[in-house]
Amino acid sequence: MTEWLERHIPKMVLAPSFAAVLVFVYGFIAWTAWVSLTRSRLLPKYEIDGLIQYERLFNAPRWDTAMSNLFVFGTLFILISMVLGLMLAILLDQKIRTEGVLRTIYLYPMALSLIVTGTAWKWIMNPGLGLEAMVRGWGFESFTFDWVINPDKAIYAVVIAGVWQASGFVMALFLAGLRGVDGEIIKAAQVDGIPAWRIYTAIIIPSMAPIFLSAFIVLAHLAIKSFDLVIALTGGGPGYATDLPATYMYTMAFSRGDIGQAASSAMVMMGVVFAIIVPYLYSELRAKHD
Amino acid sequence: MTDVTLAPAAAANSRNWSHFALRWTLFTLLGLFALFYLMPLFVMITTSLKSLEEIRTGSLIAFPREVTFDAWRTAWSEACTGIQCEGLRPYFWNSVVIAVPAVAISTMLGAANGYVIAQWRFRGANLVFSLMLFGCFIPFQVVLLPMARMLGLMGLAGSIPGLIFVHVTYGIGFTTLFFRNFYVTIPQDLVKAAKVDGAGFFRIFWSIFLPLSLPIIVVTVIWQFTQIWNDFLFGVSFSQAGTQPVTVALNNIVNSTTGVKEYNVDMAAAIIAALPTLLVYAVAGKYFIRGLTAGSVKG
């Protein structure tokens, strides 16, 4: 009996957590998938009725806006954060005495809630009293910076705030990568008289490919889940100009009472995340086994 | 002879000069970026210390002419979040009451799970770990609807225990990952030797693994605390009037449409909501960064 217990205790310790994950992650995904195939409105119904919710979704102009916003926001957010992060990392890697302080400054936004970030930038970009008013006060009367209230530009305002929050983190990832590059190779290249920029473009950056991938995965993940930032900065507006799939899903679930739409939009989000994460996780887990 | 001695000196001189110009450019760039990252914090602090009158007439980046803490008092105890006007204080405590047990429970579960997965390997352990790891990555929108119903069935809808439950449930994936990756670096011979000496599962954990775990406990606690304190999605989906966390209350204060827009109060409220995580970052930034990078470079 004791021996049996001793042998099975590890599994028994793990079991409750694993059961919770099975039910609350996989079971719930299955529930949402199921409901996305029904005519559920205010209350869930369980009779499967084909892809009607997805048809409604893809015919909704608002969902269209949300998806193209995700594409614009995601692309710019990831690209600018990566470029800025890499640049800062390289600049910081030049044996700067104040590196510690600068690193702390570049990275602190990552400790903030996106609601705080959104609130701060909403105020800074406030046309009447913020940056616009400030620059006009300097004598540039025609200066306009009304992105947060301009339906065509509001999504770029979200990009600015997002980059501000996340680029320091990318910097930290890259800096760790730069420090991990084999010093001997760099020394050899220096002895050969290869200029510093060539050492970066030909040796260091190519050897950091896995870090680019990690940074991309994290940023893409942040972009798809982005909800708080849009809510705090623009509330999805003006109109629904800055709606993202996440805000669309939330609106359908909690203010429109349209559970079918909420479920189907959540499943599409899930699909997008899967398409990015699964190949990555698969290769990571497999690499560890080899 | 003179030529020979002069030439290197001149070359060194010009090399020095270009080196100096390069360093100067470097520091200018680094300084400008530092300003970019600091500017919002600076603006938040100065705005929160100004009167509304000064905000309307002055410039965004000007220092306050007259420092006043009225906005801070209003934000803490008087500002309106919808129909209630009690400031952030009750919601700040809600967040504390949610975060402390949720962090503690999810960290303990993560330690136990990580210990099992890394040191007591059984058939299927890898599959279990992969399935748990995957749970970290799902967009939470996909579980919002069923979770809302489940909390209702459990009688926890809109309650603080309900939010604690949600945060623990979706936090154990990450905490397990952190501890597993830490324990996997400890040689398995240690467990074998302890078993030979007659120590059991729990004894080995308490006497050998836990004393080694301080760094990873700090990383996990900081990570979980930051995640849970800064959470908005679960907070706004699963709370009701009296149980909202501070992020939801902050958003309500900022986006409440009644009355005059008090930007100084908004900024003071934002700083109050950010203070705990900023403090953690200031005190234990090293561990915060380790958690971030551990959370992104997985496997």
Contacts between the chains, C-beta under 8 A, distances in Angstrom:
chain1	res1	chain2	res2	distance
A	6	B	200	6.2
A	6	B	201	6.8
A	9	B	200	7.8
A	9	B	201	4.6
A	9	B	202	7.7
A	10	B	116	4.5
A	10	B	120	3.7
A	10	B	122	6.5
A	10	B	201	6.3
A	11	B	116	7.6
A	11	B	122	6.1
A	13	B	112	5.1
A	13	B	113	7.4
A	13	B	115	8.0
A	13	B	116	5.5
A	13	B	201	7.7
A	14	B	112	7.6
A	14	B	113	5.5
A	14	B	116	4.7
A	14	B	117	7.1
A	14	B	128	6.7
A	16	B	109	7.9
A	17	B	109	5.5
A	17	B	112	8.0
A	17	B	113	5.2
A	17	B	132	7.2
A	17	B	172	5.1
A	17	B	176	6.9
A	18	B	128	5.6
A	18	B	131	7.6
A	18	B	132	6.7
A	20	B	169	5.5
A	20	B	172	7.0
A	21	B	131	6.4
A	21	B	132	5.2
A	21	B	135	5.0
A	21	B	172	7.1
A	21	B	173	6.8
A	22	B	131	7.5
A	24	B	143	6.7
A	24	B	147	7.2
A	24	B	150	7.8
A	24	B	169	4.9
A	24	B	170	7.4
A	25	B	134	7.6
A	25	B	135	4.1
A	25	B	138	6.3
A	25	B	143	6.9
A	25	B	170	8.0
A	25	B	173	7.9
A	26	B	131	7.4
A	27	B	146	7.6
A	28	B	142	7.1
A	28	B	143	4.2
A	28	B	146	4.2
A	28	B	147	6.5
A	28	B	150	8.0
A	29	B	138	7.0
A	29	B	142	5.5
A	29	B	143	7.0
A	31	B	145	7.5
A	31	B	146	4.3
A	32	B	142	5.2
A	32	B	143	7.1
A	32	B	145	6.1
A	32	B	146	6.3
A	35	B	145	7.0
A	44	B	145	7.6
A	44	B	149	7.6
A	88	B	33	6.2
A	91	B	26	6.2
A	91	B	29	6.0
A	91	B	30	5.6
A	91	B	33	7.9
A	92	B	30	7.2
A	94	B	26	5.9
A	96	B	26	7.6
A	96	B	27	7.9
A	96	B	30	6.9
A	102	B	30	5.8
A	102	B	34	5.9
A	104	B	285	6.0
A	105	B	34	4.9
A	105	B	37	5.3
A	105	B	38	6.0
A	106	B	33	6.8
A	106	B	34	7.3
A	106	B	37	5.5
A	107	B	285	7.5
A	107	B	289	6.8
A	108	B	37	7.2
A	108	B	41	7.7
A	108	B	278	6.9
A	108	B	281	5.9
A	109	B	37	6.5
A	109	B	40	7.9
A	110	B	292	6.7
A	111	B	226	6.3
A	111	B	274	7.9
A	111	B	277	4.7
A	111	B	278	5.8
A	111	B	280	7.0
A	111	B	281	3.9
A	111	B	288	6.6
A	112	B	230	7.2
A	112	B	274	5.1
A	112	B	277	6.6
A	112	B	278	7.2
A	113	B	229	7.2
A	113	B	230	3.7
A	113	B	231	8.0
A	113	B	232	6.8
A	113	B	247	5.1
A	113	B	250	7.9
A	113	B	273	6.4
A	113	B	274	6.6
A	113	B	277	7.2
A	114	B	230	7.2
A	114	B	232	6.8
A	115	B	230	7.7
A	115	B	232	5.3
A	115	B	247	4.6
A	115	B	250	5.6
A	115	B	251	5.3
A	115	B	270	7.9
A	115	B	273	7.1
A	116	B	247	7.9
A	116	B	250	7.1
A	116	B	270	4.8
A	116	B	271	8.0
A	116	B	273	5.7
A	116	B	274	4.5
A	117	B	40	7.7
A	119	B	250	6.7
A	119	B	251	7.7
A	119	B	254	5.1
A	119	B	266	6.1
A	119	B	267	7.6
A	119	B	269	7.9
A	119	B	270	4.4
A	120	B	40	4.4
A	120	B	41	7.7
A	120	B	43	7.0
A	120	B	44	5.3
A	120	B	267	7.4
A	120	B	270	6.1
A	121	B	40	6.6
A	122	B	254	7.4
A	123	B	43	7.0
A	123	B	44	7.7
A	123	B	47	6.7
A	123	B	263	5.8
A	123	B	266	6.6
A	123	B	267	6.5
A	124	B	39	7.6
A	124	B	40	6.2
A	124	B	43	5.8
A	124	B	60	6.9
A	126	B	263	7.7
A	129	B	55	6.5
A	129	B	56	7.0
A	129	B	60	7.0
A	129	B	263	7.0
A	130	B	60	5.4
A	131	B	60	6.3
A	133	B	59	7.6
A	133	B	60	6.9
A	134	B	59	5.0
A	134	B	60	4.4
A	134	B	61	6.4
A	137	B	59	5.6
A	164	B	36	7.5
A	164	B	37	7.0
A	164	B	40	6.9
A	168	B	37	6.6
A	169	B	292	6.0
A	172	B	289	5.6
A	172	B	292	6.8
A	172	B	293	6.6
A	173	B	293	6.2
A	173	B	296	6.6
A	173	B	297	7.8
A	176	B	293	6.1
A	211	B	297	7.9
A	214	B	296	5.1
A	214	B	297	5.2
A	215	B	296	7.5
A	217	B	296	7.2
A	218	B	296	4.5
A	221	B	137	6.7
A	224	B	139	6.0
A	225	B	139	5.3
A	225	B	140	7.2
A	227	B	141	7.9
A	227	B	232	7.1
A	227	B	233	5.5
A	228	B	232	4.1
A	228	B	233	6.8
A	228	B	247	7.4
A	231	B	232	7.1
A	231	B	236	7.9
A	231	B	251	6.4
A	232	B	251	5.7
A	232	B	254	7.0
A	232	B	255	8.0
A	235	B	255	6.4
A	245	B	141	7.8
A	246	B	139	7.3
A	246	B	141	5.9
A	246	B	233	8.0
A	249	B	141	4.6
A	249	B	144	7.6
A	250	B	141	7.3
A	250	B	144	7.8
A	250	B	233	7.8
A	250	B	236	7.9
A	250	B	237	7.5
A	253	B	144	6.1
A	253	B	145	5.9
A	253	B	148	8.0
A	253	B	237	7.9
A	254	B	237	6.7
A	259	B	145	6.2
A	262	B	144	7.7
A	262	B	145	6.0
A	263	B	145	6.1
A	265	B	141	7.5
A	266	B	139	7.2
A	266	B	141	4.2
A	266	B	142	4.5
A	266	B	144	7.2
A	266	B	145	7.4
A	267	B	142	6.8
A	269	B	139	4.6
A	269	B	141	5.5
A	269	B	142	6.8
A	270	B	138	6.6
A	270	B	139	5.9
A	270	B	141	7.8
A	270	B	142	4.7
A	273	B	137	6.4
A	273	B	138	6.8
A	273	B	139	5.3
A	277	B	134	7.9
A	277	B	137	4.8
A	281	B	130	7.6
A	281	B	133	7.0
A	281	B	134	6.7
A	281	B	137	7.4
A	281	B	298	7.6
A	284	B	298	6.1
A	284	B	299	3.9
A	285	B	126	7.9
A	285	B	130	6.0
A	285	B	299	6.3
A	287	B	299	6.9
A	288	B	299	5.0
A	289	B	126	8.0
